[in-house]
Every structure is written in structure tokens, then in C-alpha cells.
Amino acid sequence: MRPRLACSLVLASLTALLLIAAPAAAHANVASSIPAAGERLDAAPASVSVTMTQVVDPAGSTLTVTAADGGRVDDGNSHILDEAGRSILMVGLRSGLPDGIYTMNVRVLSADGHPVPYTLSFSVGNFTAPGGTAGGPDVPTQAGLARFLALSGLTIALGAAAFAAWVMPGRAAPQPRLLAQAVAAGAAAHLAGTLLLLHYTAGASQLSYGDLWHTDVGQNLFLRASVAAAAVVVALGGALGRTRAGTTLAGLLLAGNLVLTAMGSHSAVYGPVTVALDALHLAAAALWLGGLLMFLLVVWKGRDGGDVATLRRIGARFGTLAFACVVALAATGTITGLSIAGRGGTLSPEVLASPYGLFLAGKVGLWVVMVALAAVNRYVLLAPPGERGLSRGLQAA
């Protein structure tokens, strides 16, 4: 295997991995509160409320109020009202509260599956409460590892299944077994990541597994874990040679999980059309990156065979699949990004200068680099020696 080919494939894989990263711009945030953060009141109110920027899961969302000593002063009678695409959390307060500083503690379960905590303080009497809202979305190590495992496993399994079905049918005997093993390994990693994410969500939401099951987010995670477990079983059957359909069936199951992943992500906030676009985006990235990794693996396994013509044909067939993925990835990513960033396609300077806008611009730049690397692979490394036209010019360069 040529060193340049290996470097190109590895760089392309890393770039594609960055391209499938989900945008962190759709968590439920605090829009307003009554009393407002930092507000000073002459007397304690009968109740407080916090309005979120989006609808949250009522079974996994709470609002409590504590005094300066940490003791609860709410009456425990909290409820949530959904209005104009937003959730309003409300709770009553005990009567006769003395002057002092009080803190509203908000814990919501966003539609994108993220447990998010916030705190807002107000004061009664001659006290000064800190202004602003503390807390907000973050990415703990456990959650980041869980999502990385789940998405990486999904990418490897789907890429290997697609490679076996479309790129290498009927090829050398060792390769189908190799690809079946890759599908099983990817399915196992996906299951591990999904279970870890389920455990993290329960802990961060302060819910038992039983209570989490009664939330939309929990049901999505439990269903994804069940499908992933079934995929592992059938994939192992294919890897061990017990069934010839194991690899294909596991791929179909995990494709279903890819749709469920989109339904439980940031895109769920914006409706079914955005969910469908996000699912296509993830599928294109998974097939592209996973197929690229399988191509690298197949080339490495066949490096001593000397059958350069066969490797070139495999590369050309994968190039057709990759081209379709590139088009789908660019189209769905552009439409979804503009929709989220501009809420209708209008990007203001403020949005472009925001972390999400910069992240979106970085993804576009990485996509351009990825296409350039793909062109080098297709027209230089995989082109027959002496080919005329564009390949000849690039080879000479």
C-alpha cells in the first residue's frame, strides 16, 4: 500500500469524523423568569415561573426554590404549561417567607435528549441577589464518550455493511468474513455507547430507569439500546459464519437506529422535516467515513496480494458510493445548517460570528478539504498509470 494513499485515507477519515459532529445550538435555554434573575422584591411572591426557549419533556423537568441555607421553600406543587412552542415551569411558594435571597433551580430534559440545569436568584427585602442565569448545557466526559462510541460504532457497522453489499460482492473469500467482523465490532461499540448514554441521562436527570422510561427521551434511548442489542446478535451470527444474512440484517437494524438517533437529537426541536434531513446527513457521513475505513482495511489486508487492478476496481466502485454520499452530505448539511442558524435561511452577522456560525463555517472548510483529498485519491492514486486528461495532469503535478 502506498504511503500517500494511507495518509490521504486517514486524513479524509478524520475530516469526515469532524463533519458528522452534531451542532450544539439547540438545547433548551432560559428565555425569561418571574421574578427576573437578580430582581429585588418587597415581599415574597406566591409563585415563581421560568419560561424555556423550547418545549421540554415534563416527566424529566422540575422547578424548585431554595433559601440561602439550601432548604426548600416551594410547596412542591409544580406544573408545566406549553405555550407557543415554549414550556413554562411554575411552582408555588410557602407563605410567610422571610426576607433573604432565594434561588430557582431548574432542571429540564430537552427534546434533543440533554439534561440541562439552570439556577436563577432573586431577593426579598434589603438583600442583593446575583443577576444572570447560571448553569446551562455542557458536555461531560461520560456523555461525550457515550456519543462518540455510539456514533463511531454506527459508522463502522454501516460502512462495513454497505461495503460488503455494494462495493465488494463476490470478491476474495477472506474479505466477506473481515467485513462481517467489522459489522459485529461496530454494532457492539454502538450498543456500549447507547447504554452508557442511557446511564448518563438517568443520572444527570436525577431519574430512576423506571421514571426515565416515562419520558420521550428515555423511550427513545431504550428503543435504540434494544435495536442495537438485536443487531449485535445477528451480526455475531454473520461474523461466526452461522448465517449469511447476518451482516445485511444487522445493517438494516442499525439503519433504523440511525433514524432513531436523529429523532433524539437537536433536529427533533425543529420538526419532522429537519429530523429526516439530519437522518440523511448522518447516513451519508456514516457510509462515507465507514466505507473509507473499510477501503483502507481491505487495501491493507490485500497489500501482499499484488492484485493492483482489483484494488483499483474496488476503489472506483467505492468512489461511486462516496460521490453520492458527498452530494447528500453537502445538501442536507447546508439546508439544515441554514435552517437552524438563520431560522429560515437568513444568516445575520451576529449568527455568523456566534460559536455555531463559526463551527458551521469550519465544517464547510473541512468539507472542501475532504473533496480535494477525494479528488487526489480518485484521479491520482487510483487512476491507471498513463491515463490521459485530468488524471495525467494531476499525476504530473
PALOZA-418181 format. One line per field, with one value per residue (C-alpha): x, y, z; residue number from 0. Coordinates in Angstrom, 2 decimals. Last residue first. Layout:
// residues N
X = X, ...
Y = Y, ...
Z = Z, ...
pos = NUM, ...
//
This chain:
// residues 397
X = 1.84, 2.43, -0.15, -2.58, -2.13, -2.42, -5.52, -7.21, -6.85, -4.86, -4.23, -0.52, -0.70, -4.26, -6.07, -6.43, -3.72, -4.03, -7.59, -9.63, -7.37, -6.42, -10.06, -11.06, -8.43, -9.83, -13.38, -12.24, -10.52, -13.76, -15.72, -13.26, -13.98, -17.73, -17.37, -15.35, -18.03, -20.65, -18.49, -18.03, -21.79, -22.45, -19.92, -21.58, -19.99, -22.16, -25.27, -24.44, -23.65, -27.17, -27.86, -31.28, -32.24, -35.49, -34.38, -30.92, -28.65, -31.02, -32.40, -29.06, -27.38, -30.14, -30.12, -26.32, -25.85, -28.54, -27.05, -23.38, -23.88, -26.18, -23.70, -20.74, -22.63, -23.43, -19.76, -18.68, -20.83, -19.33, -15.84, -16.38, -16.72, -13.55, -11.61, -12.73, -11.68, -8.29, -7.82, -8.60, -6.08, -3.39, -3.55, -0.16, -1.55, 0.78, -1.20, -4.50, -5.23, -4.10, -6.24, -9.25, -8.70, -8.30, -11.44, -13.24, -12.21, -13.48, -16.73, -17.23, -16.48, -18.72, -21.47, -21.56, -21.47, -24.25, -26.38, -25.85, -26.93, -29.90, -31.01, -30.50, -32.62, -35.39, -35.25, -35.33, -38.51, -40.01, -39.82, -37.31, -36.64, -36.08, -33.07, -31.06, -31.04, -33.50, -35.26, -31.87, -30.72, -33.95, -33.21, -29.70, -31.22, -33.21, -30.00, -28.63, -31.34, -30.76, -27.01, -27.56, -29.82, -27.21, -24.36, -26.41, -27.79, -25.16, -25.90, -23.74, -20.46, -19.12, -19.17, -22.70, -24.07, -22.22, -24.02, -27.39, -26.76, -25.15, -28.05, -30.56, -28.63, -28.56, -32.33, -32.89, -30.48, -32.16, -35.58, -34.36, -32.84, -36.01, -38.17, -35.92, -36.08, -39.86, -40.06, -41.87, -38.87, -36.80, -39.04, -38.31, -34.61, -34.59, -34.41, -31.90, -31.78, -27.97, -28.09, -30.74, -29.10, -25.67, -26.98, -28.77, -25.66, -23.57, -26.10, -26.02, -22.22, -21.95, -24.55, -22.74, -19.42, -21.02, -22.59, -19.22, -17.47, -20.16, -20.07, -16.25, -16.41, -18.79, -16.36, -13.48, -15.59, -16.64, -12.97, -11.36, -13.10, -11.97, -14.79, -18.36, -19.89, -17.21, -18.52, -22.28, -23.27, -19.98, -19.06, -22.56, -22.34, -18.83, -19.85, -22.98, -21.01, -18.11, -20.34, -22.75, -19.84, -18.38, -21.75, -22.44, -18.87, -18.52, -21.94, -21.03, -17.57, -19.04, -21.73, -19.18, -16.75, -19.41, -20.72, -22.29, -25.69, -26.65, -25.63, -26.06, -28.58, -27.95, -28.08, -26.72, -29.17, -29.00, -30.78, -32.88, -36.23, -36.78, -34.12, -33.97, -31.74, -31.65, -30.20, -30.05, -29.64, -29.77, -30.47, -29.82, -32.08, -32.68, -36.20, -34.54, -34.84, -35.08, -33.64, -34.43, -33.43, -34.93, -32.77, -33.87, -32.04, -33.47, -36.53, -38.76, -41.24, -44.76, -46.49, -44.82, -44.09, -45.97, -44.33, -44.31, -42.36, -43.33, -42.55, -42.18, -43.57, -46.29, -47.41, -46.66, -47.56, -45.58, -46.55, -45.09, -46.98, -43.94, -44.84, -41.59, -39.32, -36.66, -33.74, -30.34, -29.38, -29.85, -33.41, -34.39, -36.92, -37.72, -38.53, -38.51, -38.18, -37.94, -41.62, -42.48, -40.19, -39.25, -40.80, -38.46, -36.88, -37.77, -40.00, -39.39, -42.13, -42.45, -45.33, -46.93, -44.27, -42.11, -42.42, -40.55, -38.92, -35.39, -34.74, -31.39, -32.85, -36.37, -39.24, -40.81, -38.43, -37.27, -35.91, -33.98, -32.33, -33.47, -30.58, -30.43, -27.06, -24.52, -24.17, -23.73, -20.31, -20.63, -18.15, -15.47, -15.48, -15.30, -12.08, -10.58, -11.46, -10.05, -6.80, -6.58, -7.41, -4.95, -2.18, -2.74, -2.79, 0.37, 2.12, 1.37, 0.00
Y = 17.71, 15.03, 12.81, 15.73, 16.40, 12.73, 12.29, 15.32, 14.01, 10.93, 7.78, 6.82, 4.82, 3.70, 6.15, 5.15, 7.32, 10.33, 10.92, 9.20, 9.59, 13.17, 14.05, 12.54, 14.67, 17.79, 16.82, 16.43, 19.82, 21.43, 19.59, 20.87, 24.44, 23.86, 22.33, 25.34, 27.71, 25.79, 25.93, 29.66, 30.13, 27.93, 29.81, 33.11, 35.43, 34.11, 34.46, 38.08, 38.90, 37.70, 34.49, 34.38, 30.79, 30.30, 30.13, 31.54, 29.17, 26.21, 26.46, 27.43, 24.45, 22.03, 23.09, 23.12, 19.81, 18.09, 19.23, 18.73, 15.29, 14.12, 15.21, 13.73, 10.48, 10.06, 10.64, 8.14, 5.39, 5.99, 6.23, 2.89, 1.30, 3.06, 1.96, -1.64, -1.50, -0.07, -2.78, -5.41, -3.93, -3.78, -7.50, -7.73, -9.91, -8.53, -5.33, -7.21, -6.81, -3.18, -2.43, -4.06, -2.09, 1.25, 0.53, -0.38, 2.94, 4.79, 2.86, 3.90, 7.54, 7.71, 5.39, 7.10, 10.63, 9.90, 8.20, 11.05, 13.64, 11.52, 11.25, 15.01, 15.77, 13.49, 15.10, 18.56, 17.60, 16.03, 19.19, 21.76, 20.53, 16.96, 18.24, 18.52, 14.74, 12.00, 11.68, 11.72, 8.82, 6.96, 7.32, 5.94, 3.16, 2.09, 1.98, -0.14, -2.72, -2.73, -3.18, -6.02, -7.73, -7.40, -8.73, -11.62, -12.75, -15.43, -17.08, -19.11, -17.89, -16.58, -12.98, -13.40, -14.81, -12.09, -9.52, -11.12, -10.81, -7.36, -6.01, -7.27, -5.46, -2.26, -2.46, -2.82, 0.03, 2.32, 1.50, 2.26, 5.55, 6.69, 5.69, 7.69, 10.82, 10.64, 10.34, 7.53, 5.22, 7.74, 7.12, 3.38, 3.96, 6.19, 9.92, 12.51, 13.92, 13.71, 10.16, 8.88, 10.59, 9.16, 5.58, 5.86, 7.38, 4.47, 2.00, 3.75, 3.83, 0.12, -0.78, 1.26, -0.36, -3.82, -2.91, -1.66, -4.87, -7.02, -5.00, -5.21, -8.98, -9.25, -7.12, -9.49, -12.54, -11.01, -10.18, -13.58, -15.21, -12.75, -10.75, -11.83, -8.57, -5.98, -2.44, -2.70, -5.20, -5.74, -2.06, -1.08, -3.45, -2.24, 1.43, 0.76, -1.07, 1.39, 4.47, 3.06, 2.12, 5.61, 7.23, 5.19, 5.29, 9.05, 9.70, 7.72, 9.28, 12.78, 11.97, 10.48, 13.37, 15.97, 18.09, 21.29, 22.93, 25.61, 26.66, 30.13, 32.71, 36.41, 38.68, 37.91, 38.62, 41.77, 41.88, 44.57, 42.87, 39.80, 38.68, 36.85, 34.03, 31.97, 28.46, 26.26, 22.53, 20.80, 17.10, 16.59, 14.34, 16.70, 17.40, 18.92, 17.39, 20.29, 21.03, 24.46, 25.61, 28.98, 30.53, 32.73, 35.56, 36.95, 38.48, 35.99, 33.63, 33.88, 31.58, 28.66, 29.14, 27.87, 26.31, 27.08, 25.80, 27.46, 25.42, 27.03, 26.36, 28.99, 27.73, 24.55, 24.76, 22.83, 22.07, 22.36, 21.75, 21.08, 23.97, 25.82, 26.85, 24.15, 24.41, 25.28, 27.77, 30.72, 29.61, 27.09, 27.05, 24.00, 23.59, 20.16, 18.55, 14.84, 13.90, 17.30, 16.81, 20.29, 22.63, 25.37, 28.64, 27.98, 30.13, 30.06, 30.67, 31.71, 31.58, 33.48, 36.17, 37.15, 40.80, 44.00, 42.35, 42.68, 41.19, 39.44, 36.96, 38.04, 37.15, 35.72, 34.19, 34.62, 32.73, 30.04, 27.65, 24.32, 22.99, 23.56, 25.05, 22.30, 21.25, 17.50, 16.24, 14.43, 16.72, 16.17, 12.45, 13.26, 15.17, 12.35, 9.86, 12.08, 12.45, 8.68, 7.99, 10.53, 9.30, 5.66, 6.55, 8.61, 5.74, 3.43, 0.00
Z = -10.77, -13.40, -11.73, -11.67, -15.39, -16.30, -14.18, -15.76, -19.30, -20.16, -18.16, -18.18, -14.97, -14.12, -11.81, -8.16, -6.63, -8.94, -10.18, -7.48, -4.45, -5.30, -5.95, -2.59, -0.88, -2.53, -1.53, 2.07, 2.07, 0.84, 3.56, 6.15, 5.08, 5.25, 8.71, 9.87, 8.61, 10.59, 13.71, 13.25, 12.91, 15.96, 18.07, 17.05, 14.47, 11.63, 13.81, 14.68, 11.05, 10.17, 8.26, 6.65, 5.75, 7.64, 11.25, 10.34, 12.22, 12.38, 8.85, 7.33, 8.97, 7.99, 4.33, 4.08, 5.89, 3.84, 0.52, 1.39, 2.92, 0.12, -2.59, -0.76, -0.09, -3.79, -4.61, -1.97, -3.48, -6.92, -5.43, -3.71, -7.12, -8.33, -5.26, -5.67, -9.31, -8.34, -5.73, -8.35, -10.78, -8.09, -7.42, -5.69, -2.95, -0.29, 0.35, 0.37, 4.08, 3.98, 0.93, 2.58, 5.80, 3.99, 1.97, 5.19, 6.73, 3.66, 3.78, 7.41, 6.58, 3.53, 4.73, 8.13, 6.69, 4.21, 6.89, 9.36, 6.80, 5.72, 9.36, 9.85, 6.78, 8.07, 11.53, 9.91, 8.05, 11.20, 13.35, 14.60, 18.15, 16.97, 15.00, 18.22, 18.63, 19.67, 16.30, 14.56, 16.72, 15.96, 12.24, 12.79, 14.85, 11.82, 9.81, 12.64, 12.09, 8.32, 8.77, 11.23, 8.69, 5.94, 8.09, 9.47, 6.10, 5.54, 8.87, 11.27, 9.72, 13.01, 11.78, 10.40, 13.65, 15.54, 13.40, 14.24, 17.99, 17.83, 15.76, 18.33, 21.08, 18.98, 18.45, 22.21, 23.04, 20.49, 21.97, 25.50, 24.31, 22.51, 25.47, 27.76, 25.62, 25.39, 29.18, 31.04, 30.66, 32.63, 35.64, 35.51, 34.94, 38.01, 37.43, 38.63, 35.08, 35.05, 36.42, 34.02, 31.06, 31.96, 32.19, 28.85, 27.26, 28.57, 27.17, 23.78, 23.71, 24.53, 21.90, 19.25, 20.15, 19.82, 16.46, 15.19, 16.23, 14.61, 11.37, 11.32, 11.79, 8.84, 6.77, 7.52, 6.75, 3.43, 2.71, 3.28, 0.26, -2.43, -4.01, -4.71, -3.56, -2.79, -3.21, -2.87, -0.18, 1.67, 1.56, 2.70, 5.67, 6.52, 6.41, 8.45, 11.14, 11.29, 11.34, 13.94, 16.17, 15.83, 16.54, 19.70, 20.98, 20.44, 21.99, 25.11, 25.38, 25.19, 27.75, 30.18, 29.72, 30.45, 27.53, 28.83, 28.58, 31.09, 34.57, 35.99, 34.85, 35.35, 38.34, 41.79, 44.60, 46.71, 50.06, 51.75, 51.27, 49.13, 46.69, 43.35, 42.09, 38.89, 38.58, 35.47, 34.81, 31.36, 30.74, 27.01, 24.93, 21.99, 23.28, 26.31, 29.78, 32.19, 35.61, 37.03, 40.50, 41.46, 44.18, 47.07, 48.80, 52.03, 53.67, 55.45, 53.77, 55.21, 52.75, 51.04, 47.37, 44.30, 41.26, 37.54, 34.53, 31.24, 28.12, 24.71, 21.22, 21.55, 25.00, 26.91, 30.61, 33.20, 36.78, 40.28, 43.53, 45.71, 48.05, 47.37, 50.25, 50.00, 52.40, 50.97, 53.69, 51.29, 50.53, 47.89, 45.04, 42.88, 39.19, 37.53, 34.08, 33.21, 33.01, 31.53, 28.49, 27.30, 24.73, 23.58, 24.72, 28.36, 30.56, 34.33, 36.88, 40.51, 42.99, 45.85, 45.67, 48.68, 49.62, 48.73, 45.71, 44.31, 40.84, 40.21, 37.72, 36.82, 39.17, 37.07, 34.54, 30.97, 27.94, 29.83, 27.38, 25.92, 23.88, 20.13, 19.38, 19.91, 16.26, 15.77, 14.71, 11.36, 9.62, 12.25, 11.52, 7.80, 8.38, 10.41, 7.68, 4.94, 6.84, 7.30, 3.65, 2.33, 4.60, 3.59, -0.11, 0.21, 1.99, -0.93, 0.00
pos = 396, 395, 394, 393, 392, 391, 390, 389, 388, 387, 386, 385, 384, 383, 382, 381, 380, 379, 378, 377, 376, 375, 374, 373, 372, 371, 370, 369, 368, 367, 366, 365, 364, 363, 362, 361, 360, 359, 358, 357, 356, 355, 354, 353, 352, 351, 350, 349, 348, 347, 346, 345, 344, 343, 342, 341, 340, 339, 338, 337, 336, 335, 334, 333, 332, 331, 330, 329, 328, 327, 326, 325, 324, 323, 322, 321, 320, 319, 318, 317, 316, 315, 314, 313, 312, 311, 310, 309, 308, 307, 306, 305, 304, 303, 302, 301, 300, 299, 298, 297, 296, 295, 294, 293, 292, 291, 290, 289, 288, 287, 286, 285, 284, 283, 282, 281, 280, 279, 278, 277, 276, 275, 274, 273, 272, 271, 270, 269, 268, 267, 266, 265, 264, 263, 262, 261, 260, 259, 258, 257, 256, 255, 254, 253, 252, 251, 250, 249, 248, 247, 246, 245, 244, 243, 242, 241, 240, 239, 238, 237, 236, 235, 234, 233, 232, 231, 230, 229, 228, 227, 226, 225, 224, 223, 222, 221, 220, 219, 218, 217, 216, 215, 214, 213, 212, 211, 210, 209, 208, 207, 206, 205, 204, 203, 202, 201, 200, 199, 198, 197, 196, 195, 194, 193, 192, 191, 190, 189, 188, 187, 186, 185, 184, 183, 182, 181, 180, 179, 178, 177, 176, 175, 174, 173, 172, 171, 170, 169, 168, 167, 166, 165, 164, 163, 162, 161, 160, 159, 158, 157, 156, 155, 154, 153, 152, 151, 150, 149, 148, 147, 146, 145, 144, 143, 142, 141, 140, 139, 138, 137, 136, 135, 134, 133, 132, 131, 130, 129, 128, 127, 126, 125, 124, 123, 122, 121, 120, 119, 118, 117, 116, 115, 114, 113, 112, 111, 110, 109, 108, 107, 106, 105, 104, 103, 102, 101, 100, 99, 98, 97, 96, 95, 94, 93, 92, 91, 90, 89, 88, 87, 86, 85, 84, 83, 82, 81, 80, 79, 78, 77, 76, 75, 74, 73, 72, 71, 70, 69, 68, 67, 66, 65, 64, 63, 62, 61, 60, 59, 58, 57, 56, 55, 54, 53, 52, 51, 50, 49, 48, 47, 46, 45, 44, 43, 42, 41, 40, 39, 38, 37, 36, 35, 34, 33, 32, 31, 30, 29, 28, 27, 26, 25, 24, 23, 22, 21, 20, 19, 18, 17, 16, 15, 14, 13, 12, 11, 10, 9, 8, 7, 6, 5, 4, 3, 2, 1, 0
//
